Structure formats: structure tokens, C-alpha cells
Amino acid sequence: MHYLHTMIRVENLERALEFYCGKLGLVEVNRREDEKGRYTNVFLSAEGGSASGGKGNPLLELTYNWPASTGGDAEKYTSGRNFGHLAYAVENIYDYCEELMKKGIVINRPPRDGRMAFIKSPDDISIELLQIGDALPVQEPWKSMPNTGTW
């Protein structure tokens, strides 16, 4: 057995794709639109991933449920405590967080320890960023940067 993917529901597919692909750097590897079921699934992979979500390469599935055929609004989703966070490993947590800030992403929990940071998606999903290998030496501005909001 191996892990395939995590599914999260999104209220606005284009906004979600701008965040996950345009800002975090994930790559769309597959898309399925279901007219009868009235939803779209988009599968995303970290760089170098495959569309199959094979061993060692789990995917993130974005599910967008279409508004009612009568022209209603998209469903609103609330956060549940039963879902903790997504996690991604990065080569240099300081550089990665700096790039995210340049793209307008709030670093909710800065990498003060040189190892871990948290951000949130437009749909309020917590995302943990972890330094690959050993923690980087503690340095400013991260060392004294306060938390922002919740994570």
C-alpha cells in the first residue's frame, strides 16, 4: 500500500490554482471535469512529480463543486479541527519564505528555528513548510518575526 493524495475542497478554483501553482510552485498534472456530478478535480504535484501519485509522490487534489445549475452560489466551506495541515519540504526555508512574501503570502509562523514555517491558502488551509535536512542557522529577520494570525 502507498499514499496517493489529499483532497481539499476549494470555493474558487482559479484563486486556488493561482495560490498552489502560481505562488507555491506546484504543477497541475491532471484535471477531470464531471458534468453529471457537477465538479472539477485538479491534481497537483510538487516539482518533478508524476500524474499517477505513485510511491513517494503523493498528490494534492483540489475539488471544486460547481454552483447549482439554477445559478446559485458556490458552497462555502468551514474549517474542521479534524484536518491539521498540508506539509511540503523545501531546499532553503528562508529563501522560500522570502519569495512567498514577495508574492504577497503572509508567513503566519515564521521559520524562527531555521526549520519550520506555516502559511495559509485562500481557503484557510494551513500549510507547513519544512527545511530539508538539518535546520538552517537561526538568523534575522526570521528570529524576531512574530506570528501573524493562526496557523
C-alpha positions as CSV (number, residue, x, y, z in Angstrom):
1,M,0.0,0.0,0.0
2,H,1.2,3.6,-0.7
3,Y,-0.3,7.0,-0.1
4,L,-1.9,8.6,-3.2
5,H,-3.3,12.1,-2.4
6,T,-5.0,14.5,-0.1
7,M,-8.2,16.1,-1.3
8,I,-9.3,19.6,-0.2
9,R,-12.5,21.4,-1.4
10,V,-12.0,24.9,-2.8
11,E,-14.5,27.7,-3.2
12,N,-12.8,29.3,-6.2
13,L,-10.7,27.1,-8.4
14,E,-8.8,29.8,-10.2
15,R,-7.9,31.5,-7.0
16,A,-6.7,28.2,-5.6
17,L,-4.6,27.4,-8.7
18,E,-3.0,30.9,-8.5
19,F,-2.0,30.1,-4.9
20,Y,-0.9,26.5,-5.2
21,C,0.7,26.7,-8.7
22,G,1.5,30.4,-9.2
23,K,2.8,31.1,-5.7
24,L,3.8,27.8,-4.1
25,G,5.1,26.3,-7.4
26,L,3.1,23.1,-7.6
27,V,2.3,21.7,-11.1
28,E,-1.0,20.6,-12.4
29,V,-0.7,17.0,-13.6
30,N,-4.3,16.0,-14.2
31,R,-7.7,17.6,-14.5
32,R,-11.1,15.9,-14.5
33,E,-14.4,17.7,-15.1
34,D,-17.6,15.8,-14.4
35,E,-20.7,17.3,-16.0
36,K,-23.1,14.9,-14.3
37,G,-21.6,15.2,-10.9
38,R,-21.0,19.0,-11.4
39,Y,-17.5,19.1,-10.1
40,T,-13.9,19.6,-11.2
41,N,-10.9,17.7,-9.8
42,V,-7.4,19.1,-10.3
43,F,-4.4,17.1,-9.2
44,L,-1.2,18.9,-8.3
45,S,2.3,17.7,-7.7
46,A,5.4,19.1,-6.2
47,E,8.1,19.8,-8.9
48,G,9.3,16.6,-10.6
49,G,6.1,14.7,-9.7
50,S,4.1,12.5,-11.9
51,A,0.4,12.3,-12.7
52,S,0.0,8.9,-11.0
53,G,0.8,9.9,-7.5
54,G,3.0,6.9,-7.2
55,K,5.1,5.8,-4.3
56,G,7.0,8.7,-2.8
57,N,4.9,11.3,-4.7
58,P,1.5,11.9,-3.2
59,L,-0.7,14.5,-5.0
60,L,-2.9,17.3,-3.8
61,E,-6.4,17.1,-5.2
62,L,-8.4,20.3,-5.4
63,T,-12.1,19.6,-5.7
64,Y,-14.3,22.4,-6.9
65,N,-18.1,21.7,-6.6
66,W,-19.9,23.7,-9.3
67,P,-22.7,26.1,-8.2
68,A,-26.2,24.8,-8.5
69,S,-27.5,24.5,-12.1
70,T,-30.1,27.1,-11.1
71,G,-27.4,29.7,-10.9
72,G,-26.8,29.6,-7.1
73,D,-23.5,30.5,-5.3
74,A,-20.6,28.1,-4.8
75,E,-20.8,26.2,-1.5
76,K,-19.0,27.8,1.5
77,Y,-16.7,25.6,3.5
78,T,-15.7,25.9,7.1
79,S,-12.5,24.7,8.7
80,G,-12.6,21.5,10.8
81,R,-10.2,20.6,13.5
82,N,-10.0,17.1,12.2
83,F,-7.8,18.3,9.3
84,G,-4.5,19.7,10.5
85,H,-2.3,20.8,7.6
86,L,-0.5,20.0,4.4
87,A,3.3,19.8,4.6
88,Y,6.0,20.4,2.0
89,A,9.8,20.2,2.3
90,V,11.9,23.0,0.7
91,E,15.6,23.3,-0.1
92,N,16.1,26.6,1.8
93,I,13.3,27.7,4.1
94,Y,14.5,31.3,4.5
95,D,14.8,31.8,0.7
96,Y,11.4,30.1,0.1
97,C,9.6,32.2,2.7
98,E,11.2,35.4,1.4
99,E,9.9,34.5,-2.1
100,L,6.4,33.8,-0.8
101,M,6.4,37.2,1.0
102,K,7.4,38.9,-2.3
103,K,4.3,37.2,-3.8
104,G,2.1,38.6,-1.1
105,I,1.8,35.5,1.1
106,V,1.6,36.1,4.8
107,I,4.0,33.9,6.8
108,N,1.8,33.0,9.8
109,R,4.5,31.2,11.7
110,P,7.9,32.4,10.5
111,P,10.9,30.0,10.4
112,R,12.5,31.3,13.6
113,D,14.1,28.0,14.2
114,G,15.5,27.6,10.7
115,R,13.4,24.5,10.2
116,M,9.6,25.2,10.1
117,A,7.1,27.8,8.9
118,F,3.4,27.9,8.3
119,I,1.2,29.8,5.8
120,K,-2.4,29.6,4.8
121,S,-4.2,29.0,1.5
122,P,-7.0,31.3,0.3
123,D,-9.4,28.6,1.6
124,D,-7.8,28.8,5.1
125,I,-5.9,25.5,4.8
126,S,-2.7,25.5,7.0
127,I,0.4,24.6,5.1
128,E,3.6,23.6,6.9
129,L,7.0,24.3,5.2
130,L,9.9,22.2,6.4
131,Q,13.6,22.6,5.8
132,I,15.1,19.6,4.0
133,G,17.9,18.1,6.2
134,D,19.2,19.9,9.3
135,A,17.7,23.2,10.4
136,L,19.5,26.3,9.0
137,P,21.3,28.6,11.4
138,V,18.9,30.9,13.2
139,Q,19.0,34.4,11.6
140,E,17.2,37.7,11.3
141,P,14.7,38.9,10.2
142,W,13.1,35.5,11.0
143,K,14.5,35.1,14.5
144,S,12.4,38.1,15.9
145,M,9.5,38.0,13.5
146,P,6.2,37.4,15.4
147,N,3.4,35.0,14.4
148,T,0.6,36.5,12.4
149,G,-2.9,35.2,12.8
150,T,-3.5,31.5,13.3
151,W,-1.7,28.6,11.7
